[in-house]
């Protein structure tokens, strides 16, 4: 697939962007903790600002993306992020950097990320064809995993060497480079057809009806939204625990996250084989269930072997999340008609990432009232909740998941009673235009 010119441009663009983004994932909170002496609540609020856009504009973003050429959306989002992030080192150089600016930067980058992610997930089926979705998603998930492996370590060393604000400048440059490669994609989309009587509210409702009217999509959305609520708590407080409580150097923190991220790469490399071995449905719910007991290791981190035990637990968690992501995102893309891809992806993003900023705020409040370690214990204690919607759905036994052209799922024997009960859309046209007949936190 990398021999195909257009996919190769997207692959290289994503590689550059992901490597740069890993710098800011570590650098922005460290700017707050180290340079601005931010409190636990302020770090939680900063994390929440970065994800709040999914909650505030997630639904309308899908309707807008379905009305635009997705390649153009990708370029504008990349250039916009380059400009916004550049303001951090500039403000720092003139000694005017503040938490208020970091909040605004995190929110603006989040808004642009919403549009980029929705457009990217909706563009991939056009670029590679639905028959190659699993392979395409696996390769791009592998890029993300490699970036997560090397990015935190490089980011930690950069922060130590040139300070966090200057490290953010490198992230800005990475987004500019990503935009250049997206521009090199030759294949052009047709202009989206203007639908008579369409409105923003109606388009958003089409996306909601598609997701909530489908038993499988609904179970996936409920699972990942609860997972990301807990992940928001962990994301906000883990940095505080490592940097503020354990007083680990930035380089060690980077190594911690890099070890964890090796699991994501292994998950990306093995996701297809895992799904073929245990079935597509189990490849969605089993990884989520496996992460539950492992979450209990993270809050126990202490300097010494307990720190690396927590990194090892994170390694397995990242592996499981990667397998889940590739399987359920490919299923969602293959199930949804072309004209509804933007709205389906935006609805799922709204549902599954909209809970993350709420989790970050909860984490900040718990960290302020109690402490960072206690907040992590609370999140770990609730770790089994995300598996429940999947366990009580037909996904539990379905070896083969339906595609857009299929009317009936193929459950594993002997559980034939599940057939025809998943609420999956058929190949028939919907009754009205744009309406559908009745897919680190986890990705959505």
C-alpha positions in Angstrom: 0.0 0.0 0.0 2.9 2.4 0.6 3.8 2.0 -3.1 0.6 4.0 -3.9 1.5 7.7 -4.2 -1.4 9.3 -2.5 -1.5 7.0 0.5 2.2 7.5 0.9 1.8 11.2 1.1 -0.8 10.8 3.8 1.4 8.3 5.6 4.4 10.7 5.6 2.3 13.7 6.6 0.9 11.7 9.5 4.3 10.5 10.5 5.7 14.0 10.7 2.6 15.3 12.5 2.5 12.5 15.0 6.2 12.9 16.0 5.7 16.6 16.5 2.5 16.2 18.5 4.2 13.9 21.0 6.5 16.8 21.8 3.5 19.0 22.8 1.7 16.2 24.7 4.6 16.3 27.2 5.8 19.9 26.6 2.6 21.9 27.2 1.8 20.3 30.6 5.5 20.7 31.6 5.4 24.4 30.5 2.6 24.7 33.0 4.1 22.7 35.8 7.7 23.8 35.5 7.7 27.2 33.9 4.5 28.6 35.4 4.2 26.5 38.6 0.7 25.5 37.8 -1.5 23.8 40.4 -3.1 20.3 40.0 -6.4 21.9 39.1 -4.7 24.2 36.5 -3.0 21.1 34.9 -6.3 19.3 34.8 -8.0 22.4 33.2 -5.2 22.6 30.6 -5.7 19.0 29.7 -9.5 19.6 29.5 -9.0 22.6 27.2 -7.2 20.5 24.7 -10.1 18.1 24.5 -13.1 20.4 25.1 -13.5 21.0 21.4 -14.8 17.5 20.9 -17.6 18.2 23.3 -18.4 21.7 22.0 -18.1 21.4 18.2 -17.9 17.7 17.6 -21.3 17.3 16.1 -21.5 20.3 13.8 -17.9 19.6 12.6 -19.1 16.4 11.0 -21.9 18.1 9.2 -19.5 20.8 7.9 -16.9 18.2 6.8 -19.5 16.4 4.8 -20.1 19.6 2.9 -16.4 20.2 2.1 -13.5 18.6 0.3 -11.7 16.7 3.0 -8.2 17.2 1.6 -8.7 20.9 1.9 -9.9 20.6 5.5 -6.7 18.6 6.4 -4.4 21.3 5.0 -6.2 24.2 6.7 -6.2 22.3 10.1 -2.4 21.6 9.8 -1.5 25.2 8.9 -3.7 26.5 11.7 -2.1 24.3 14.3 1.4 25.4 13.2 0.4 29.1 13.6 -1.3 28.7 17.0 1.5 26.6 18.5 4.1 29.1 17.3 2.6 31.7 19.7 3.9 29.8 22.8 7.7 30.2 22.2 7.1 33.7 21.0 5.3 34.7 24.2 7.9 32.9 26.3 10.7 34.8 24.5 9.1 38.1 25.4 8.3 36.9 29.0 4.5 37.3 28.6 3.6 33.6 28.6 0.6 32.9 31.0 -1.7 30.1 31.8 -4.5 32.0 30.0 -2.6 31.8 26.8 -1.9 28.1 27.3 -5.6 27.5 27.8 -6.4 29.3 24.6 -3.7 27.5 22.6 -4.8 24.1 23.9 -8.4 24.8 23.0 -7.6 26.2 19.5 -5.3 23.2 18.7 -8.2 21.0 19.9 -10.7 22.7 17.6 -8.4 22.2 14.6 -7.7 18.6 15.7 -11.5 17.9 15.6 -11.8 19.0 12.0 -8.5 17.2 11.0 -9.5 13.9 12.7 -13.1 13.9 11.3 -11.8 14.7 7.8 -8.9 12.2 7.9 -11.1 9.3 9.1 -13.7 10.2 6.4 -11.1 10.6 3.7 -9.3 7.3 4.2 -12.1 5.1 2.6 -11.9 7.4 -0.5 -8.1 7.2 -0.7 -7.6 3.4 -0.2 -11.0 1.8 -0.8 -13.1 0.0 1.7 -11.5 -3.3 1.1 -8.1 -2.0 2.3 -9.4 -0.1 5.4 -8.0 -2.5 8.0 -4.5 -2.4 6.3 -4.6 1.4 6.0 -5.7 1.9 9.6 -3.1 -0.5 10.8 -0.3 1.3 9.0 -1.4 4.7 10.3 -1.9 3.3 13.8 1.6 1.9 13.5 2.9 5.4 12.7 1.1 6.7 15.8 2.6 4.0 17.9 6.2 4.6 16.6 5.7 8.3 17.3 4.5 7.5 20.8 7.6 5.3 21.3 10.2 7.8 20.3 8.3 11.0 20.7 8.1 11.2 24.6 11.8 10.3 25.0 12.8 12.9 22.4 10.4 15.4 23.9 11.8 14.8 27.4 15.4 15.3 26.2 14.4 18.4 24.2 12.6 19.9 27.1 15.8 19.3 29.2 18.0 20.7 26.5 16.2 23.7 25.0 13.2 24.2 27.5 9.6 23.2 27.0 8.5 26.4 25.0 11.1 25.9 22.4 10.2 22.2 22.1 6.6 23.4 21.3 8.1 25.4 18.4 9.3 22.1 16.8 5.8 20.8 17.0 4.6 23.8 15.1 7.1 23.1 12.4 5.9 19.5 12.2 2.4 20.6 11.4 3.7 22.9 8.6 5.6 19.9 7.2 2.5 17.7 7.4 0.4 20.2 5.4 3.0 20.2 2.6 2.7 16.5 2.1 -1.1 16.5 2.2 -1.0 19.1 -0.6 0.9 16.5 -2.7 -2.0 14.1 -2.7 -3.2 14.0 -6.4 -6.5 12.3 -6.1 -9.3 14.9 -5.8 -12.7 14.4 -4.4 -15.8 15.5 -6.2 -17.5 18.5 -4.6 -20.1 17.2 -2.1 -23.6 17.3 -3.6 -25.8 20.1 -2.2 -28.8 18.4 -0.7 -32.1 20.2 -1.0 -33.6 21.1 2.4 -30.5 20.2 4.3 -29.7 22.0 7.6 -27.0 21.8 10.2 -29.4 20.6 12.8 -30.9 17.9 10.6 -27.4 16.7 9.5 -26.3 16.4 13.1 -29.4 14.4 13.9 -28.7 12.0 11.0 -25.3 11.2 12.6 -26.9 10.7 16.0 -29.6 8.4 14.5 -27.0 6.4 12.7 -24.9 5.7 15.8 -27.7 5.3 18.4 -29.9 3.4 16.0 -27.3 0.7 15.5 -26.8 -1.8 18.3 -23.1 -2.4 17.6 -22.2 1.3 17.1 -24.1 2.2 20.2 -22.2 -0.4 22.3 -18.8 0.8 21.0 -19.7 4.4 21.6 -20.8 3.8 25.2 -17.7 1.7 25.9 -15.1 4.1 24.5 -16.8 7.2 26.0 -16.6 5.7 29.5 -13.0 4.5 28.9 -12.0 8.0 27.8 -13.8 9.6 30.8 -11.5 7.5 33.0 -8.5 8.2 30.7 -9.1 11.9 31.1 -8.5 11.5 34.8 -5.4 9.5 34.2 -4.0 11.8 31.6 -4.4 14.9 33.8 -3.0 13.3 37.0 -0.3 11.0 35.7 2.0 13.9 34.7 1.4 15.5 38.1 2.3 12.2 39.8 5.5 11.7 37.8 6.7 15.3 37.7 5.1 16.9 40.7 5.0 14.1 43.3 7.8 11.8 42.3 9.9 14.7 40.9 11.2 12.6 38.0 13.3 14.4 35.4 11.7 15.0 32.0 13.9 12.5 30.3 12.8 9.7 32.6 9.1 10.7 32.1 9.7 10.5 28.4 11.2 7.0 28.7 8.2 5.9 30.8 5.7 6.9 28.1 8.0 5.5 25.3 8.0 2.0 27.0 4.2 2.1 27.2 3.9 3.1 23.6 5.9 0.1 22.3 2.7 -1.8 23.2 0.7 0.4 20.8 3.1 -0.5 17.9 2.8 -4.2 18.7 -1.0 -3.9 18.8 -1.0 -2.2 15.4 1.3 -4.9 13.9 -0.9 -7.8 15.3 -4.4 -6.4 15.2 -5.3 -8.2 11.9 -4.0 -11.5 13.1 -5.7 -11.1 16.5 -9.1 -10.4 14.8 -8.6 -13.4 12.5 -7.8 -15.7 15.4 -10.4 -14.7 17.9 -13.0 -13.0 15.7 -13.7 -9.3 15.0 -16.2 -8.9 17.8 -14.0 -10.4 20.5 -11.1 -8.3 19.2 -13.1 -5.3 20.2 -14.3 -6.3 23.7 -11.5 -8.6 25.0 -8.8 -5.9 24.8 -11.0 -3.5 26.8 -11.6 -6.1 29.5 -7.9 -7.0 29.8 -7.0 -3.3 30.5 -9.2 -3.2 33.7 -6.9 -5.1 36.2 -3.8 -3.5 34.7 -5.1 0.0 35.5 -4.6 -0.8 39.2 -0.8 -0.9 38.8 -0.4 2.7 37.6 -1.2 4.5 40.9 1.3 2.3 42.7 4.2 3.9 40.8 7.2 4.8 43.0 10.9 5.4 42.1 12.5 2.1 41.4 10.9 -1.2 40.2 7.3 0.0 40.9 7.8 2.8 38.3 8.8 0.3 35.6 6.1 -2.1 36.7 3.6 0.7 36.0 5.3 1.3 32.6 5.0 -2.4 31.8 1.3 -2.3 32.7 0.9 0.7 30.4 2.7 -1.3 27.7 0.0 -4.0 27.7 -2.8 -1.4 28.0 -1.5 0.5 24.9 -1.3 -2.8 23.0 -4.9 -3.6 23.9 -6.2 -0.1 23.0 -4.4 -0.3 19.6 -6.1 -3.6 18.7 -9.4 -2.3 19.7 -9.0 1.0 17.8 -8.0 -0.7 14.5 -10.8 -3.2 14.6 -13.7 -1.0 15.6 -12.6 2.0 13.5 -12.3 -0.1 10.4 -15.7 -1.7 11.1 -17.3 1.7 11.4 -15.7 3.1 8.2 -16.7 0.0 6.2 -20.3 0.0 7.6 -21.2 3.7 6.9 -22.3 5.1 3.5 -19.9 7.6 1.9 -22.2 10.6 2.3 -22.6 9.9 6.1 -18.9 9.2 7.0 -18.2 12.7 8.3 -21.3 12.8 10.5 -20.7 9.3 11.8 -17.1 10.0 12.6 -18.0 13.3 14.2 -20.8 11.8 16.3 -18.5 9.1 17.5 -15.8 11.6 18.2 -18.3 13.8 20.1 -19.4 10.8 22.2 -16.1 9.2 22.9 -13.8 12.2 23.1 -16.3 14.6 24.6 -16.0 12.7 27.9 -12.3 13.1 28.1 -12.3 16.8 29.1 -14.9 16.0 31.7 -12.6 13.4 33.0 -9.6 15.8 33.0 -11.7 18.3 35.0 -12.8 15.6 37.4 -9.1 14.5 37.7 -8.1 18.1 38.5 -10.8 18.5 41.1 -9.9 15.1 42.7 -6.2 15.9 42.6 -6.8 19.3 44.3 -9.2 18.0 47.0 -7.3 14.7 47.6 -4.1 14.2 45.7 -2.9 13.0 42.3 -2.3 9.4 43.4 -5.7 9.1 45.0 -7.4 10.4 41.8 -5.5 7.7 39.8 -6.7 5.0 42.3 -10.3 6.1 41.8 -10.0 6.0 38.0 -8.4 2.5 38.2 -11.2 1.2 40.5 -13.7 2.0 37.8 -11.7 0.3 35.1 -14.2 -2.5 34.3 -17.0 -0.2 33.4 -16.0 0.3 29.7 -16.2 -3.4 29.0 -19.8 -3.8 30.2 -21.6 -2.3 27.1 -19.6 -4.6 24.8 -20.1 -7.7 26.9 -23.9 -7.1 26.8 -24.0 -6.7 23.0 -23.8 -9.2 20.1 -20.2 -8.2 19.7 -19.4 -10.7 22.4 -19.8 -13.7 20.1 -19.6 -12.2 16.5 -16.6 -13.5 14.6 -17.5 -11.5 11.5 -18.9 -8.0 11.6 -21.2 -6.6 8.8 -20.1 -4.3 6.1 -22.2 -1.7 4.3 -23.5 -4.1 1.7 -24.4 -6.9 4.1 -27.8 -7.2 5.7 -27.1 -9.9 8.3 -24.1 -10.3 10.7 -22.4 -13.7 11.1 -22.3 -14.6 14.8 -20.0 -17.4 16.0 -21.6 -20.8 16.5 -23.6 -21.9 18.5 -25.0 -18.4 19.2 -27.0 -18.1 16.1 -29.8 -16.4 18.0 -27.9 -13.1 17.7 -28.2 -13.0 13.9 -30.2 -10.1 12.5 -30.4 -8.3 15.8 -27.6 -5.9 15.6 -29.6 -3.1 14.0 -27.0 -2.7 11.2 -27.9 -0.6 8.2 -28.6 -2.5 5.0 -27.7 -1.7 1.4 -31.1 -0.1 0.8 -31.2 3.6 0.3 -32.4 5.6 3.4 -36.0 6.9 3.4 -34.9 10.5 3.2 -31.8 12.3 1.9 -28.9 12.0 4.3 -30.7 9.8 6.8 -29.4 6.4 7.8 -31.6 3.3 8.1 -32.6 2.1 11.5 -16.2 3.3 15.4 -4.0 7.6 25.7 -7.5 7.2 25.6 -9.1 4.9 23.2 -9.6 6.2 19.7 -13.0 7.1 18.2 
